[in-house]
Amino acid sequence: MQRTSGPVIAAAIAIVIGGVQLARAALLVMPRAPRADLAHIEPGRPALPPLTYTVFCLRYEAECRPRRFFRGGPIRLTEKRWADLWDINRSVNLAIEPVRNELGIAGEAWTLNPARGDCNDYAVSKRHELLRRGWPARVLLLSEVVVSSGEHHLVLLVRTKSGDLVLDNLTPQIKPWLRTPYRWVRVQSPGRDGLWVTIGREGV
């Protein structure tokens, strides 16, 4: 192995540190909003919530307790909030070991921060952690989608003025809802606790 001079090592370290700083900065770049008329999901008809959501609310009453009404719609996506989303999405995805539910509805039990779990556990845990950081419940909406295989899947939709963003355990990226490869089925109503609605306009 050849010896490397001190200045060369110092230069290499500077490049690595610079690269890490650039990577961190890239994580905090605000996402571009989709076209104004498609930036947010359009709520459709009222829909029954998933049965497992009702059971979850009986188990975790504080998560579903009617909250004081907040005026306003989507939240402004500041640099701090964008960092919150990246941190929570990444930490929850890493903390829960993925386990496939082979029993269907009979095997579903939405659990907060389990050691092992499926998409439902990831979604409710992310919502729980963001609520703990002071995010308003009106912008943290559990959403049911269908993946390409035909299976139903749960994600967390975050309503911001830059567009509706998706926190998903199947990808480390946070994407605008229109850029996800899913068919959207129903989502929590942003205006009324405990109610869900169909999706008025599909993504592409």
N, C-alpha and C positions, 0 to 999 in steps of 0.2 A: 504493500500500500504506500502511495506517495505521500510525503508530508505536505501540508497546506500552510501557506504563510498566514500570519496574523491578520494583515489587511484584507486578504481574500476571505477569511472566515468572518471578519467583521462586516464585510460587504454582503456576504450571503445572509447573515443574521438580519441585517437591515432590510434586505429584500423580503425575507420571510415575514418579519414584523409588519412591513408595509403591506404585504399581501393579506395578512390577517386583518389589519385595519380596514383595508378595502372591502374585504368580505363582510366584516361587521357593518360597514357603512351601506353595503348593498342590501343587507337585510332590512335596513330602516328606510329604504326608498319607498315613498308612497306609491301604491299601485295606481295605474291609470284607470280611471272610471270608464266603463263601457258607455255607449251612446246614452244620452240623457233619458230617452224614452224606454231604454231597456236596462237601466242600471239597477233597478229594484224589481223584486218579484211582485207580480200583480196578484193580490189575493182574489180567490174565486169564491165558490159557494161554501157555506159552513159545512164542516165535516166532523164526524165523530172522532175523538182522539183514539190512538191505539189502545187496546185493552191493557197492554203492558205499561203504558204511561199512567193509566188510572191506578194500577197496582203500585207503581213507583210512587205516586203522590200519597197513597195511603201509608207507605213505608217511610217516605221522607217528606213529611208535611211542610216543613219549612221551605223546601225547594219549590213547592207549588202554591204556597200561601198567597192569597190575593195581596198584591202590593199597592201601595198608595199610587194613585194615578200621576204620571209625569206628563206634563205638556210636551209637545214636540214629537217628531218622528225619529228618523235615523240620527245617529250620533256623529259628531264631527271626528274624523279620524286624525288625531294629532300624532306626532312622532312617538310620544309615550304610549298611547293606546295601540299604535301599530306594533311597538316593541312588546307590549302585553300579549297581543295575539300570537306573535311568533314564539314568545317564551312559553305560554300555556300550551299551544298546539304541540310544540316540540317536547316539552317535559311530560305531558300526559301520554303522548305517543310512545315515549321511551319507558315510562314507568309501568305501563300495563302490558303484560305478555299476551299476545293475541292467541285466542282459543276459539276455534270454530264451533258454533252451536249446531249440533247434529240432531237436536230434538225438536226444532221448530219452536212454535209458541210455547209448548210445554217446557222448554228449556230456557226460556227467556226470563231474566231477572235483572232489571236495570239497577246497577250497583255503583255507588260513588267510590272512585279510587280503589278498585280491587287490585290484587296482585296479578290476576289473570282475568281476561274478559273479551267480549266481542264489541262490535261497533256501537251498540247501545251504551255500554259502560264508558267508552271513550267520550261519546257525545255529552252525556249527562255530567261527566267529571269535568270536562272543559267548561261547560256552562257554570257549574258550581264554583270552580276556581276563579272565573271572571267575575261572578257575583261577589265573591269574597274580596276582590280588588276594587269593588265599588262600581262596576258596570251596571247600568240599569237593565232590569229584566226585559223591558220592552224591546230591546235590540238583540237579545240572545234567544234565538228561536230554534228549537229542535225541529228537524225536517226529515221526512221520510222520502227516500228516492228508490229507484230501481236501477241496478247496475246492468251491464251488458249481458250477464249470464241469466238475468231474469230474477235474481234474488233481491229481496228488499234490504235496504241499508239505511242507517241513521247517521246524520251529520248535524253539525251545529252551524246555523246560518246567523251571521252577524250583520245587522243592518247599519250601514254607515252612509254618510252623505256622499262618499266616494263610490258607493255601490254596495250591493249585498255580497259579502264574502263568505267563503265556506271553509270551515275547519273540519278536517277529515282524517281518519286514522289510516286511510289507504295511500296517503301521499303526505310528504312533509311540507308541500307547498300550500300556500293559502291563495285560493283562486276566486275570481268573480264567479258568481253562480252560473252565468251563461257559458263559462269556459269549462264546466265540468261535463263529463260524458254520461250524465245520468238523465233518466226520465223522472221528473218531479211529481210526487203524488200528493202530499199534504204537508202543511207546516203549521206550527203554533200561530195563533192569531196574535199580531203585535198589539192589538188594542184591548183584548179581553182575556183575562186569565182563565185558563182551563179549556179554552176553545181552540179548535184547529180549523183550518180552511184548506180547500183545494187550491191548486195553482192556476191562476187565470191565464198565464202566458208561459209556454214552455221555452226552455233554453235550447241552444243549438250546439 
